[in-house]
Structure formats: C-alpha cells, structure tokens
Amino acid sequence: MNIAPPMTAVNFEEIERISGSTLAGLVRKIDEERIYPEEVMRAYGEAGAYTSHLSGPASSVDLSQAILSMARAAEECMSTAFCVWCQDTLGWYIASSDNDYLKTHVLPKVAKGSSLGGTGMSNPMKAIGEIEPMKLKGVRVDGGYKVKGILPWVSNLLEDGYFGTMFHVDVDGEDKPKRVMTIIHAAWEGVKLRLDHDFVAMGGTATCNVQMRDVFVPDEFILADPADAFVKKMRPGFVLMQCGMAAGIIKNCIELMEQVRAPLGHVNCFLEKQPEDIRAEYDALMAEILELAETPYDTSNAYFKRVLKARLRGGELSVEAAHFAQLHCGARGYVSTGAAQRRLREAYFVAIVTPATKHLRKLISELEE
C-alpha cells in the first residue's frame, strides 16, 4: 500500500511573502542571537514547502518545488534553509519507506509543519562511508529494539519533534552488524536533547546533541531492517535536496555583487570574477539540478554520480560566490552587520555539512574506480 499526503503544489507567492518579509526581518536575530525561526518553519509548512516531494516512490516524484522553496529561504538565511532541508528530508525518509504506520500517523504532520524534526543521519552516512564508527547500537527485544548511544548533531529538533537515524545490531554468526534505519520521537523515555554547539554561523538551527539511553523503538517506527537497500533508494534525494541551500546563497551573492556595481564597479572590474561570471555557472548548475530532480528514485551509479557532482559543485560555487561577494562589497560588507561576511560564513556550511566536500570527493572516486 502506498500511503502518502496528496501531492500539493507549493504556494510560491506565500513562500515569497514569508521569505521576503517575515524571515528577512529575523535574519540578524537568527545569526547573532541564535534564535530558531519556529514561526517561519511552521508558516512554510502551511504554504506547502514540505509536501510536494512526498507522493511516494511508485508515482512520478519531482524534487524541484522542494529545492526551489529551500533556495528562496537560503537567499535570506542559510540557517533557515538548512532547517527546511532537515524537514524535507525527514518527510523523504518516511515517504520513501514501506512503513504505512508512519505514513498514516507521522508523515501528514511533518508535511504540514505541525511536527518539526530533522535528520540524524550525519553520523550514519559517515559510518557507511567508513569515515567514522556508528554511534548508536541496538538490541532486539520483544516488539522492537532497545537503542543506546549519542548523536553529536541533530538539527531542527524540538522536544516534541521527530528525527530519522540508523543503528547497528550485532547478528549471530555474522562478522559485521546489520544496519537498521528508524524514526525516533524526541519525547520518548530515554531520549535527552542538549543544545551545546557554538558554530560561527548556523546557530539558529535547533541543533542538538542527542543522548539515547536504552530507548525502546517499536517496530512501527522502523523504516528499514536491514537498511542497505533503503539507503541506496533514498540517498540521491537526500543529497540532491541540499542543492537548494547552495542555489539560494549563490543567487543572493550575485545580487550583492550587482548592488555595489554603481559605486564600486570602476574598481571591482579588476577582480577576477564578475557577477555575470558567477551567474553563468549558477545557471548551468541549476539546469543540472532541476533535471536530476525529475528522477530522484533512480538508483543507478551513473545517476548518483551526477547527483554527487552537482552537490559538490554547489558547495564549491557557494564558497566562491560568497568569496567574491565579500571582495566586491569590500569594507561595507566586512562590518558586523554586513551581509557579505555573513554569507561567507554560511557558505562554508554548504561545503562541510554531511556529505562534506571531502566526503563527496571520496564517494565520487569510489564510483569511478
């Protein structure tokens, strides 16, 4: 059975209003005071930002509207765009699974933004890539699993929110443990959230250290057991949707360069990159992203390699665009209230969030061998 929220077109007029008015007015508070924009996140849900990609794997799923909604948020604020990606990805996990219970009882709330949550897959994705060990371990018990361990970073997570993650389970007679992917409710007994990060940007993302002490995870919340085939199915969308963050910040950095053309163009013309140079690269990247967005459940290695390369280019171009935005703006962008210095700090997040630049290059290299 394929249970999912009905396909809903994003109300881009409302997304524009929320982004250009409400979010734009909060950006400095989010950046400087690390305020989580809960009002904005719920408003985006009402506007359909989290629904358009959740029609299920059996139908014609397109990630374009989700990516473009996220990009509009990123034009104003990377912290908020990242939270949008977390919310989108939480829904993506459930919609991509065969779990009818979660599709019926949790997915509608996630799609609407009435329940907010994130993706606790940074560590598991690194563990799958043999970059670091899996942080969570589970033991089979009657009706589910008992899980313990600590996840260093789970974002967009409130006390009553949900997040997806993965844990290892030892298997008798097997040298390697199996991987199980699940949804966790932050309010369950044994789950403890702690806000303890001190990032140079992205402070308003409700990023928690999550401690799990013998948390009972019922079978109804298991996404895949074992999880290997499921991960292969959902990972292209997981990675590709991050390009929305890159798209928004690149576009805004081009605008910052263009804004100072009149007063500074006579000297900025000596800089290596001009806004039209970045725009040409941005346009080419967006064409590739939106083409890839039409077939997110393609599990071929050739498709996944294209996704990885698009995501890698998105991170690289984000940093390059922000770098030149700062140079074009000069001192006026280097003050504490300057947009250019904030965008530069935020751009590096696109390059280091999982999968980071080095992780992406590792994955691409493995596919090319």
C-alpha positions, -999 to +999 in steps of 0.1 A: +000+000+000+013+035-009+000+059+018+012+095+015-001+130+017-017+142-015+007+159-040+004+196-032+018+224-053+039+249-033+023+283-029+053+302-041+036+335-037+033+327+000+068+314+002+080+347-013+060+367+013+073+347+042+109+348+030+110+385+019+091+398+048+090+376+080+123+358+075+142+388+062+133+407+093+146+379+116+179+371+099+201+392+122+184+377+153+189+342+139+225+348+132+235+369+162+212+356+189+208+321+176+170+323+176+153+293+160+127+306+135+099+283+145+072+307+133+088+307+098+092+270+097+056+263+105+045+290+080+065+273+053+046+241+061+013+259+057+025+271+023+032+236+011+070+238+012+074+203+027+048+183+008+054+184-030+081+156-029+062+132-007+039+114-032+058+081-028+082+061-048+056+045-070+045+078-086+062+105-105+082+123-078+099+155-086+121+174-061+121+207-080+095+225-059+111+214-027+145+226-039+132+259-051+113+266-019+145+259+001+165+281-023+142+310-016+148+306+021+185+304+015+185+337-003+177+353+030+191+329+057+211+297+055+202+286+090+165+285+080+172+269+046+191+241+064+161+236+087+139+234+057+162+207+043+160+188+076+122+189+075+121+179+038+145+150+045+125+137+075+095+135+052+116+120+025+126+091+047+091+082+056+076+087+021+104+065+006+097+036+030+072+009+031+060+018+066+023+025+064+020+033+101+045+062+098+029+074+065-005+075+082+004+088+117+035+109+113+040+120+077+010+142+074+022+162+105+057+165+090+044+176+056+022+203+072+049+215+095+028+209+126+055+185+137+091+197+131+121+175+130+153+165+114+177+141+101+200+123+124+219+107+096+252+127+096+270+100+117+253+070+099+262+084+064+298+089+076+298+054+091+285+039+058+314+057+041+339+043+066+348+078+078+337+073+115+321+045+136+283+042+140+273+060+172+241+041+180+237+004+188+205-016+191+195-049+206+164-068+195+136-070+222+100-080+221+082-056+197+111-036+186+147-026+196+164-010+226+189+016+213+217+035+231+244+059+221+250+096+214+244+115+182+265+147+182+244+167+158+207+165+150+192+198+137+157+213+135+148+193+166+124+204+193+114+184+224+083+170+207+099+165+173+110+135+152+142+126+135+155+098+114+186+078+122+203+045+120+218+020+144+239-012+143+227-045+155+250-075+161+239-106+142+248-141+155+272-158+131+280-126+111+313-107+112+295-074+105+265-059+123+234-051+103+221-015+099+186-006+109+170+027+100+142+042+121+123+073+131+127+085+167+104+107+187+124+131+208+098+129+237+104+091+242+117+079+275+155+078+275+159+105+248+177+136+260+184+167+239+212+191+247+219+224+229+257+227+232+271+238+199+290+271+192+291+275+154+304+306+137+272+306+118+240+284+117+233+290+154+196+293+149+191+257+137+179+240+169+209+216+166+211+192+195+234+166+210+210+136+213+217+111+241+198+078+239+198+055+270+181+022+263+154+039+242+126+015+231+120+018+194+088+000+184+086-019+152+060+006+139+088+032+137+113+011+118+119+024+083+141-004+070+155-036+086+181-042+072+186-007+058+212-011+030+187-013+000+166+015+015+196+038+019+205+033-018+170+043-027+167+074-006+203+088-007+201+105-041+172+127-029+189+132+005+219+146-013+202+164-041+178+184-020+208+201-003+214+218-036+186+241-026+208+256+001+236+262-024+212+277-050+198+303-027+231+316-013+248+317-047+219+338-062+220+362-032+258+366-035+253+375-072+228+402-061+252+415-035+279+420-062+254+437-085+242+460-057+277+476-054+283+479-091+273+515-094+295+528-065+324+504-069+322+490-104+351+512-116+375+493-093+356+460-089+361+454-126+397+444-118+385+414-097+389+380-112+352+372-112+322+394-120+286+387-112+278+376-147+306+350-145+291+335-113+256+338-128+266+317-159+279+290-136+248+292-114+225+289-144+244+258-156+243+242-122+206+249-117+198+233-151+216+202-140+199+202-105+164+206-119+169+179-145+182+155-118+152+164-096+129+148-120+141+112-112+152+111-076+145+074-072+170+064-099+193+040-081+219+037-108+255+045-101+256+068-131+228+089-117+241+090-082+275+102-095+258+131-113+240+139-081+272+139-061+289+161-087+261+186-087+261+187-049+299+191-049+297+219-074+270+235-053+293+236-023+323+249-042+303+276-061+287+287-028+321+294-013+334+310-045+303+333-049+305+343-012+342+350-015+337+373-045+307+390-029+329+399+000+356+413-022+331+432-043+314+447-012+347+455+004+347+471+038+309+478+037+304+440+037+330+433+064+313+451+093+293+431+119+260+440+102+273+433+067+255+407+046+286+396+027+306+385+058+275+365+070+271+349+036+307+339+036+304+322+070+272+305+059+286+293+025+313+272+043+284+253+059+273+241+025+308+228+019+311+210+053+276+197+060+273+159+055+282+149+029+311+174+031+334+183+002+359+156+011+332+130+016+317+138-018+351+135-035+356+102-017+323+088-029+328+101-065+363+085-065+348+051-054+322+052-081+348+060-108+371+031-098 
